[in-house]
Amino acid sequence: MRNSLFLFVVLIGVTLIESAGAAQLPESASQEAQLIKRAKSGDTDAFAGLYDIYIDDVYRFILHRVGNKQTAEDLSSQVFLKAWDNLGRYKMQGLPFGAWLFRIARNSV
């Protein structure tokens, strides 16, 4: 698990460095859907875009629940690792991708 988490963090880190922080927020649900579709096909840049959109909110949600910054950082990383590992099972049902992430976060706390 730790090796997978490390690899995931490295992949996301490299992607974020390559994009020089120029994450593109989706202007609509259809743009988010495109990011999800690309991420499901293995596009780490697309998943990094989803990460950029949701990481702060997921982190704050978890921090509020656990009250410890280090634990919140670790759990936030685990949420995105679980999301990446299970992305093939994600089904768009008219809710934002964040709803699925928050369910994973809630179950992780």
Backbone bond lengths (Angstrom), bond angles and torsions (degrees), N, CA, C in turn:
res aa  C-N    CA-C-N  psi(-1)  N-CA   C-N-CA  omega(-1)  CA-C   N-CA-C  phi
1 M - - - 1.456 - - 1.528 110.07 -
2 R 1.324 117.54 -45.99 1.460 119.94 -178.61 1.528 111.25 -62.74
3 N 1.333 117.50 -38.76 1.466 120.10 178.30 1.515 110.89 -63.83
4 S 1.333 116.86 -41.10 1.464 120.41 177.38 1.517 110.50 -63.77
5 L 1.339 116.15 -42.49 1.460 120.51 179.71 1.522 109.93 -63.48
6 F 1.329 116.83 -43.91 1.458 120.53 179.11 1.523 110.81 -60.84
7 L 1.328 116.56 -46.61 1.458 120.73 179.42 1.521 110.64 -60.99
8 F 1.327 116.82 -42.88 1.455 121.19 178.96 1.523 110.64 -60.81
9 V 1.330 117.06 -47.19 1.464 121.17 -179.34 1.522 110.06 -63.51
10 V 1.312 117.81 -40.49 1.469 121.08 178.01 1.521 110.16 -63.34
11 L 1.329 117.65 -46.18 1.468 120.45 179.32 1.519 111.03 -60.19
12 I 1.323 116.48 -46.81 1.466 119.92 179.57 1.523 109.77 -64.84
13 G 1.335 117.46 -42.71 1.458 120.62 179.55 1.513 112.36 -60.32
14 V 1.312 117.07 -44.84 1.467 121.14 178.49 1.514 110.04 -62.30
15 T 1.309 116.71 -43.48 1.461 120.53 179.56 1.522 110.64 -62.41
16 L 1.328 116.49 -42.41 1.461 119.49 -179.27 1.520 111.07 -67.21
17 I 1.319 116.98 -39.15 1.463 120.04 178.19 1.524 109.96 -65.21
18 E 1.331 116.31 -42.86 1.464 119.66 -179.82 1.520 111.58 -62.12
19 S 1.325 116.71 -35.85 1.460 118.97 -178.96 1.520 111.79 -84.36
20 A 1.340 116.71 -2.85 1.468 122.66 177.99 1.515 111.96 51.39
21 G 1.307 115.83 39.55 1.451 120.24 176.39 1.509 114.19 73.51
22 A 1.298 118.40 11.93 1.463 121.13 -176.97 1.525 110.96 -92.25
23 A 1.328 115.82 52.95 1.466 119.54 -179.98 1.517 109.51 -66.21
24 Q 1.308 115.04 138.51 1.455 119.61 179.68 1.517 108.96 -101.44
25 L 1.307 115.80 117.16 1.447 119.91 176.64 1.516 108.92 -77.64
26 P 1.319 116.68 138.69 1.462 117.40 179.45 1.520 110.26 -68.87
27 E 1.308 116.37 135.71 1.456 120.57 179.14 1.518 111.14 -84.21
28 S 1.310 116.71 -13.61 1.455 119.42 -178.69 1.517 109.51 -153.26
29 A 1.319 113.78 169.63 1.462 119.40 177.50 1.520 110.77 -62.18
30 S 1.328 117.24 -31.42 1.465 119.14 -179.44 1.526 111.13 -68.81
31 Q 1.329 117.21 -34.30 1.464 119.33 176.75 1.526 110.42 -69.36
32 E 1.339 116.11 -38.85 1.462 119.10 176.02 1.527 109.52 -63.37
33 A 1.313 116.56 -41.06 1.467 121.02 178.83 1.526 110.67 -60.46
34 Q 1.325 117.11 -37.54 1.465 120.36 177.91 1.529 111.00 -66.60
35 L 1.339 116.48 -41.16 1.465 119.48 176.47 1.526 110.32 -60.65
36 I 1.317 116.23 -43.28 1.465 120.77 -179.94 1.520 110.44 -63.12
37 K 1.313 116.18 -45.86 1.469 120.56 -179.86 1.527 110.70 -59.34
38 R 1.326 116.49 -45.70 1.461 120.44 179.19 1.529 111.08 -65.02
39 A 1.338 116.25 -41.39 1.466 120.05 179.32 1.525 110.77 -63.65
40 K 1.331 116.36 -39.29 1.467 120.13 178.84 1.523 111.61 -62.63
41 S 1.319 116.85 -27.47 1.465 120.00 178.89 1.533 111.72 -87.70
42 G 1.341 116.55 7.36 1.459 120.70 175.37 1.510 115.62 99.37
43 D 1.323 118.26 7.07 1.464 122.74 -178.83 1.531 109.51 -76.52
44 T 1.329 116.42 103.77 1.466 120.21 -178.10 1.526 111.88 -68.75
45 D 1.329 117.96 -28.29 1.467 120.19 176.36 1.525 110.63 -63.47
46 A 1.318 116.77 -40.57 1.463 120.62 178.92 1.523 110.16 -66.05
47 F 1.332 116.63 -42.09 1.462 118.95 178.67 1.525 110.45 -66.26
48 A 1.328 116.97 -36.31 1.465 120.45 176.09 1.524 110.44 -61.42
49 G 1.334 117.04 -36.07 1.464 120.35 175.90 1.517 111.46 -63.17
50 L 1.325 116.96 -42.54 1.468 120.98 176.85 1.530 110.30 -65.31
51 Y 1.317 115.98 -40.22 1.468 121.56 176.88 1.528 109.87 -58.15
52 D 1.326 116.40 -48.93 1.467 120.89 -179.45 1.522 111.87 -58.83
53 I 1.303 116.23 -38.20 1.458 120.77 -178.06 1.523 111.26 -67.80
54 Y 1.317 116.89 -41.34 1.465 120.58 -168.12 1.521 116.61 -108.05
55 I 1.317 120.12 -12.42 1.459 120.36 -172.63 1.525 113.03 -59.65
56 D 1.315 118.69 -44.16 1.466 119.81 -177.72 1.522 111.69 -62.48
57 D 1.319 117.17 -43.16 1.462 120.51 -179.56 1.527 111.44 -67.72
58 V 1.324 116.75 -41.59 1.470 120.07 178.35 1.527 109.58 -63.60
59 Y 1.326 116.73 -44.79 1.468 120.78 179.49 1.529 111.01 -59.86
60 R 1.331 117.45 -47.94 1.468 120.41 -179.73 1.525 111.45 -61.95
61 F 1.325 116.79 -40.96 1.462 121.32 178.20 1.527 110.41 -58.93
62 I 1.324 115.80 -47.86 1.463 119.83 -178.75 1.522 110.86 -68.86
63 L 1.323 117.71 -42.67 1.465 121.24 179.11 1.519 110.65 -58.04
64 H 1.309 116.82 -42.29 1.468 120.84 178.17 1.531 110.43 -60.33
65 R 1.321 116.71 -36.01 1.473 120.90 -178.31 1.525 112.89 -77.29
66 V 1.342 117.31 -40.12 1.468 119.60 -172.81 1.527 113.46 -101.53
67 G 1.331 117.97 -24.24 1.457 121.22 175.98 1.523 115.61 73.07
68 N 1.320 118.65 12.41 1.456 121.96 -179.24 1.528 108.44 -133.41
69 K 1.342 116.14 123.60 1.467 120.20 -174.82 1.525 112.98 -61.88
70 Q 1.326 117.66 -45.11 1.465 120.38 -178.23 1.525 111.00 -63.79
71 T 1.323 116.01 -43.78 1.464 119.86 178.28 1.522 110.38 -63.35
72 A 1.336 116.53 -40.67 1.469 120.61 179.23 1.524 110.96 -64.02
73 E 1.327 117.34 -39.46 1.469 120.46 177.44 1.529 110.71 -64.00
74 D 1.333 115.83 -45.60 1.471 120.07 -180.00 1.524 111.25 -62.41
75 L 1.324 116.58 -46.32 1.460 120.32 -179.04 1.527 111.41 -66.69
76 S 1.329 117.06 -36.41 1.469 119.98 177.70 1.525 110.36 -62.29
77 S 1.325 116.27 -42.64 1.469 119.97 176.87 1.519 110.83 -61.66
78 Q 1.327 116.03 -41.26 1.463 120.11 179.57 1.525 111.68 -64.93
79 V 1.335 116.73 -36.39 1.466 120.26 178.32 1.524 109.95 -59.98
80 F 1.330 116.79 -47.04 1.459 119.59 -178.18 1.529 112.05 -71.92
81 L 1.316 117.26 -30.88 1.463 119.56 174.39 1.529 109.92 -65.70
82 K 1.331 116.80 -44.52 1.468 120.44 177.32 1.526 110.64 -62.31
83 A 1.323 116.16 -40.56 1.466 119.65 178.83 1.528 110.08 -62.15
84 W 1.325 116.90 -45.15 1.469 120.79 179.53 1.527 110.40 -61.69
85 D 1.336 115.81 -46.02 1.468 120.49 -178.24 1.525 112.84 -65.01
86 N 1.331 116.98 -28.60 1.468 121.23 -175.17 1.522 113.39 -110.95
87 L 1.314 117.10 12.46 1.458 121.25 -175.94 1.524 112.59 -57.66
88 G 1.308 116.79 -33.16 1.460 120.46 178.69 1.519 113.28 -63.91
89 R 1.321 116.51 -22.37 1.462 120.96 179.78 1.531 112.50 -91.37
90 Y 1.338 116.57 -10.49 1.467 120.20 -179.40 1.524 110.00 -69.43
91 K 1.326 115.14 132.89 1.467 121.03 176.80 1.525 108.38 -123.48
92 M 1.322 115.56 127.19 1.462 119.84 176.90 1.522 108.46 -72.25
93 Q 1.325 115.35 122.98 1.462 120.34 -177.46 1.525 111.03 -126.94
94 G 1.316 116.59 33.31 1.456 120.21 178.99 1.517 114.11 85.54
95 L 1.326 117.20 1.66 1.459 121.73 177.53 1.520 108.95 -108.48
96 P 1.330 117.11 153.24 1.462 118.79 177.47 1.535 110.81 -63.89
97 F 1.306 115.99 155.39 1.459 122.46 176.84 1.527 110.03 -55.93
98 G 1.328 115.58 -33.60 1.462 120.65 -179.90 1.516 113.39 -58.54
99 A 1.319 117.96 -31.86 1.467 120.51 178.95 1.526 110.02 -61.36
100 W 1.319 116.20 -40.72 1.465 120.86 177.89 1.528 110.12 -66.50
101 L 1.336 116.66 -42.59 1.463 120.10 178.70 1.522 111.31 -62.07
102 F 1.330 116.82 -41.54 1.462 119.55 -179.69 1.521 111.58 -67.75
103 R 1.313 117.71 -30.89 1.470 119.71 174.58 1.530 109.43 -65.69
104 I 1.323 116.33 -43.78 1.468 119.79 177.09 1.528 109.56 -61.16
105 A 1.328 116.60 -43.96 1.467 121.16 -179.93 1.523 110.79 -62.06
106 R 1.308 116.73 -46.27 1.467 120.72 -179.73 1.527 110.37 -59.93
107 N 1.316 116.79 -41.32 1.461 120.39 179.70 1.529 112.57 -72.31
108 S 1.317 117.01 -19.54 1.466 121.29 -178.65 1.522 112.92 -86.84
109 V 1.311 116.14 -20.13 1.472 120.08 -175.87 1.511 110.63 -83.19
